[in-house]
Amino acid sequence: MKKFWVNGLIALQTLTGVAHTIGLFVNVVPANETEKQLLQLTTQYYRDMGMGIHRSTYELFFAVSSCFSLLCFFGAASNFYFRNNAGLKGFLGIQFAIFGALFGIMFAYTFLPPIALTGSILLFNIGAYLSHKQL
């Protein structure tokens, strides 16, 4: 049963990372004049961040969203590496804290697909943790 949860966790983390990475490169088409203006401001207005750094809101959003994909890929790669290791249970505990906080943030501030995928990751993380016996 342990392999089901751990392999499912690895698969979900990879799937979420891939889905979110694809979403980063989808071209957004505004549906009306208000969305067109918002998109233009988001992509073409550069704020002065100090020390000669100027970034648009789109660039900041892209960077943070990329980090979410990388976190999922890192979790999947780490679980794949530790899956037959005595340290897996402790690592799953750390992941529970990280993905639990991430799920709370996603639940409060995003929409259904990231909430469902992050919640599934958390569910499989709990299943893997509870089914794994400490050596």
Backbone as a ProteinNet text record, in pm:
[ID]
protein_1_A
[PRIMARY]
MKKFWVNGLIALQTLTGVAHTIGLFVNVVPANETEKQLLQLTTQYYRDMGMGIHRSTYELFFAVSSCFSLLCFFGAASNFYFRNNAGLKGFLGIQFAIFGALFGIMFAYTFLPPIALTGSILLFNIGAYLSHKQL
[TERTIARY]
82.9	0	86.6	203.7	293.8	331.4	359.3	400.7	291.1	164.2	52.6	55.7	68.8	65.4	187.9	304.5	427.1	431.1	401	400.4	291.2	175.7	69	110.5	181.1	230.4	329.2	421.6	519.4	447.9	351.2	276.5	199.3	132.9	55.2	144.9	257.9	349.2	403.4	436	484.9	374.9	254.9	141.9	112.1	112.2	85.1	193.6	318.7	428.3	417.8	386.6	373.5	254.7	139.9	20.1	43.7	109.1	132.6	236.2	334.9	435.6	372.7	286.5	216.7	133.6	67.8	-14.1	64.4	193.8	276	295.7	281.7	311.5	187.1	70.2	-54.4	-73.9	-106.4	-128	-267.1	-271.5	-397.6	-459.7	-586.1	-658.3	-768.9	-766.2	-869.6	-1007.1	-1109	-1244.9	-1320.7	-1274.8	-1343.6	-1242.6	-1290	-1201.5	-1135.9	-1207.3	-1151.2	-1037.2	-1056.9	-951.5	-831.9	-858.4	-749.8	-663.9	-729.1	-657	-579.2	-640.7	-574.8	-453.2	-468.5	-357.5	-244	-280.3	-178.4	-101.2	-170.4	-102.4	-16.3	-67.3	5.1	134.6	132.3	249.3	340.5	288.2	368.5	403	345.2	380	488.6	602.9	717.3	734.4	729.3	748.1	895.5	934.8	1072.4	1083.5	1160.9	1177.8	1300.7	1368.9	1489.5	1613.2	1726.9	1856.6	1859.4	1785.7	1787.9	1704.6	1622.7	1539.4	1400.1	1352.8	1219.4	1150.2	1037.9	965.3	817	757.1	611.6	546	417.9	343.3	343.6	339.2	344.2	475.2	586.2	716.3	723.5	670	667.8	578.2	462.9	370.5	434.4	503.3	570	675.7	752.7	857.8	798.4	695.3	632.7	565.2	498.6	433.3	535.5	648.8	755.4	804.8	811.2	855.2	758.2	628.7	531.8	558.4	582.8	615.3	743.2	844.9	972	956.9	872.7	847.4	784.9	690.4	627.9	728.8	811.2	913.1	1016.7	1054.5	1149.9	1091.5	964.5	898.5	892.4	857.7	849.1	986.4	1088.8	1223.6	1276.7	1250.1	1295.5	1224.6	1095.2	1020.9	1068.3	1099	1149.9	1284.4	1368.8	1500.3	1489.3	1402	1389.6	1291.1	1221.3	1108.9	1144.7	1267.3	1308.5	1410.5	1406.4	1505.6	1440.1	1518.1	1466	1425.2	1482.1	1451.1	1325	1252	1133.2	1026.9	1000.8	892.4	917.2	1040.1	1072.4	1057.8	1100.6	1088.7	942.2	858.9	715.5	651.9	701.3	652.6	683.9	805	843.5	756.5	736.4	651.6	508.2	460.5	324.6	312.2	411.3	406.8	409.4	496.4	511.1	387.3	344.6	228.9	98	95.3	-22	-38.9	72.4	68	34.6	93.1	65.5	-82.2	-139	-281.4	-367.8	-334.8	-410.3	-406.9	-290.3	-276.4	-354.1	-341.7	-415.1	-566	-610.9	-753.7	-807	-728	-773.5	-764.4	-667.1	-639	-643.3	-669.4	-668.9	-803.2	-804.1	-926.9	-919	-1021.1	-1040.4	-926.2	-870.5	-765.5	-644.6	-583.8	-471.4	-513.6	-634.1	-683.2	-696.7	-757.9	-778.6	-645.7	-553.9	-426	-342	-335.3	-258.3	-323.4	-456.1	-526.3	-502.1	-495.9	-466.6	-324.7	-231.1	-93.2	-90.1	-160.6	-163.2	-226.7	-334.9	-401	-307.2	-239	-145.6	-23.7	15.5	125.5	87.4	-34.6	-82.9	-90.4	-144.5	-152.9	-16.7	81	216.5	279.1	258	315	257.1	125	59.8	87.4	111	136.2	282.7	368.4	512.1	552.4	619	667	809.5	835	970.3	1060.5	1179.1	1273.6	1355.4
-120.3	0	125.8	116.7	231.6	276.2	180.2	215	289.5	252.7	321.8	470	502.1	640.4	718.4	658.1	728.4	747.9	643.7	657.4	753.1	749.8	844.9	987.6	1006	1138.9	1189.6	1103.9	1141.9	1178.5	1096.9	1123	1254.6	1279.8	1404.3	1527.3	1517.5	1631.5	1660.2	1554.8	1573.3	1630.2	1573.7	1621.7	1768.4	1805.8	1944.6	2036.7	1994.7	2075.7	2095	1987.6	1996	2083.7	2061.4	2140.7	2288.3	2318.5	2458.5	2520.3	2443.4	2494.8	2524.9	2436.6	2462.1	2589.5	2607.7	2726.4	2856.2	2849.8	2970.8	3024.6	2936.8	2976.6	2989.4	2988.7	3007.7	3157	3192.1	3332.2	3375.8	3481.2	3532	3628.2	3604.1	3690.9	3761.8	3895.6	3967.7	3952.1	3939.4	3918	4048.5	4156.5	4284.8	4398.3	4518.5	4635.4	4649.5	4618.6	4626.2	4526.2	4403	4301.7	4340.2	4403.9	4448	4552.4	4646.6	4750	4688.8	4596.9	4530.7	4451.5	4377.6	4299.7	4390.5	4501.5	4596.6	4654.6	4692.8	4744.7	4637.4	4515.1	4405.8	4373.3	4380.8	4340.3	4456.4	4579.3	4688.2	4798.4	4796.3	4897.5	4840.6	4905.2	4859.9	4949	4887.4	4961.8	4966.3	5073.7	5087.1	5014.1	4906.6	4825	4867.2	4969.2	5014.8	4947.6	5009.8	4958	4927.7	5006.6	4991.1	4875.6	4814.5	4701.5	4752.9	4719.6	4757	4630.2	4596.9	4474.4	4505.6	4432.1	4441.7	4342.5	4361	4267.7	4129.7	4123.4	3995	3921.6	3992.9	3930.6	3877.6	3952.4	3906.1	3782.6	3785.7	3672.4	3549.4	3567.6	3457.1	3393.9	3476.1	3425.1	3343.6	3394.5	3323.1	3194.8	3201.5	3082.3	2976.5	3019	2923.9	2852.4	2923.9	2863.1	2753.9	2770.8	2666.9	2539.2	2554.5	2437.6	2370.8	2451.2	2395.5	2325.7	2378.3	2313	2175.8	2167.1	2036.8	1939.4	1985.7	1898.2	1855.5	1946.7	1912.7	1808.6	1824.7	1727.4	1590.4	1586.4	1458.7	1392.8	1470.4	1415.3	1366.3	1442.2	1401.8	1274.9	1267.4	1146.8	1026.4	1047.4	938.8	890.2	983.7	949.3	877.6	926.6	872.8	757.1	718.2	624.8	492.5	446.5	321.7	346.9	465.2	506.9	520.2	496.7	506.9	650.3	748.7	888.2	941.2	856	902.6	957.7	892	935.2	1077.2	1105.9	1241.5	1343.6	1305.2	1394.7	1419.1	1314.6	1331.2	1425.1	1420.4	1512.5	1657.5	1680.1	1815.3	1859.5	1768.6	1801.5	1829.8	1758.5	1784.2	1929	1976.3	2115	2213.4	2188.4	2280.1	2277.6	2156.8	2148.4	2178.3	2159.7	2199.8	2351.3	2422.5	2569.3	2615.6	2549.3	2582.9	2562.1	2450.9	2425.6	2534.9	2576.3	2684.6	2812.8	2846.8	2967.2	2952.3	2834.7	2810.2	2816.5	2757.1	2754.9	2896.6	2982.2	3117.9	3212.4	3189.7	3293.2	3250.9	3123.1	3085.4	3027	2950.3	2894.4	2741.9	2675.7	2532.3	2439.7	2448.6	2351.4	2349.1	2464.1	2455.9	2409.2	2443.3	2396.8	2244.7	2190.8	2045.7	1970.2	2019.6	1950.6	1957.3	2073.3	2086.2	2006	2004.6	1923.6	1775.4	1731.2	1590.6	1554.9	1645.4	1623.3	1607.6	1695.1	1688.1	1558.3	1516.7	1391.3	1271.2	1264.9	1154.8	1164.2	1285.7	1302.7	1244.7	1272.1	1216.8	1065.1	1011.6	867.2	800.9	862.1	806.9	811.3	921.1	934.7	831.1	814.4	720.8	574.4	545.8	406.3	366.7	463.5	434.9	405.2	294.3	257.1	309.2	375.4	422.8	305.8	303.2	194.9	218.5
0	0	0	63.7	67.7	-73.5	-162.5	-299.2	-373.6	-348.9	-413	-378.1	-250.1	-205.2	-252.1	-239	-278.6	-429.4	-506.7	-652.4	-699.7	-634.3	-665.8	-635.9	-524.7	-487.7	-591.7	-632.1	-734.8	-865.3	-905	-1028.7	-1020.7	-909.3	-894.5	-892.5	-823.8	-821.5	-961.7	-1035.1	-1171.7	-1261.1	-1252.9	-1332.4	-1303.1	-1177.6	-1140.1	-1193	-1181.4	-1234.8	-1384.6	-1456.1	-1602.2	-1640	-1577.6	-1609.4	-1582.1	-1472.3	-1439.1	-1531.7	-1572	-1665.9	-1800.7	-1849.1	-1976.2	-1965.2	-1851.2	-1829	-1831.7	-1804.8	-1807.3	-1949	-2047.9	-2185.5	-2273.7	-2212.2	-2285.9	-2310	-2432.1	-2467.3	-2419.6	-2342	-2288	-2389.1	-2422.3	-2515	-2436.1	-2432.1	-2358.2	-2422.9	-2338.5	-2387.3	-2408.8	-2345.3	-2359.9	-2341.1	-2348.2	-2340.4	-2202.9	-2097.4	-1962.4	-1945.4	-1991.2	-1983.2	-2069.9	-2182.7	-2270.2	-2199.1	-2133	-2058.8	-1941.9	-1870.4	-1758.1	-1805.3	-1913.7	-1968.9	-2015.2	-2076.2	-2122.2	-2003.5	-1899	-1779.6	-1712.5	-1706.8	-1642.2	-1716	-1847.7	-1926	-1965	-1971.7	-2026.7	-1927.7	-1808.7	-1709.1	-1618.7	-1616.9	-1538.2	-1416.4	-1299.6	-1175	-1138.8	-1075.7	-1028.3	-894.6	-892.4	-772.4	-691.4	-737.4	-669.6	-726.3	-707.3	-750.9	-900.2	-979.4	-1124.4	-1178.1	-1093.3	-1135.7	-1168.9	-1288.8	-1333.8	-1382.9	-1322.6	-1358	-1374.9	-1469.2	-1485.4	-1389.4	-1365.8	-1281.9	-1345.2	-1478	-1547.9	-1518.2	-1521.3	-1494	-1351.6	-1256.4	-1117.1	-1102.3	-1165.9	-1162.7	-1226	-1338.1	-1406.4	-1316.5	-1246.7	-1158.6	-1043.3	-979.9	-867.5	-916.2	-1029.8	-1084.5	-1124.8	-1176.7	-1210.7	-1085.9	-975.4	-849.7	-804.2	-828.3	-793.2	-873	-1003	-1086.2	-1037.6	-1009.6	-962.1	-827.2	-739.3	-610.6	-631.8	-723.5	-752.9	-811.1	-905.2	-963.9	-860.1	-771.6	-666.7	-571.8	-536	-449.7	-514.8	-642.5	-714.5	-724.7	-761.2	-774.8	-640.4	-534.3	-400.7	-353.9	-376.9	-339	-419.3	-547	-630	-574.8	-535.6	-482.4	-347.3	-258.4	-122.5	-109.7	-217.2	-205	-138.3	-146.4	-81.9	28.4	85.4	183.9	321	424.2	560.6	596.2	528.3	559.9	496.1	423.3	350.9	444.8	557.1	646.2	697.5	737.7	783.2	672	552.8	438	404	414.3	389	491.7	615.1	717.9	683.8	633.3	591.1	473.6	378.3	263.3	306.3	407.9	456.4	502.7	576.4	624.3	507.6	410.7	296.9	207.4	167.6	77.6	151.6	283.3	361	360.1	382.4	376.3	234.7	136	-3.4	-37.2	11.1	-13.7	49.9	170.1	235.3	154.5	101.5	19.2	-110.9	-173.9	-298.4	-275	-165.3	-134.1	-114.7	-51.1	-20.9	-140.7	-230.8	-329.7	-476.2	-507.5	-649	-689.6	-796.9	-852.8	-852.1	-902.7	-881.6	-924.8	-1046.5	-1082.5	-988.3	-953	-859.2	-719.2	-678.7	-548.1	-549.4	-655.1	-664.2	-674.3	-756.5	-772.2	-645.2	-582	-459	-346.3	-340.6	-241.1	-262.1	-387.6	-417.5	-375.4	-399.7	-355.6	-204.4	-134.9	12.1	59.5	-2.5	34.4	15.7	-97.4	-121.5	-29.9	6.1	101	236.9	280.6	408.6	400.2	289.8	272.1	273.4	205.7	202	341.1	412.5	547	641.8	639.1	731.8	696.9	569.5	530.4	540.6	564	570.9	715.6	734	867.7	883.7	995.2	1025	1055.3	995	1019.4	1143.5
[MASK]
+++++++++++++++++++++++++++++++++++++++++++++++++++++++++++++++++++++++++++++++++++++++++++++++++++++++++++++++++++++++++++++++++++++++

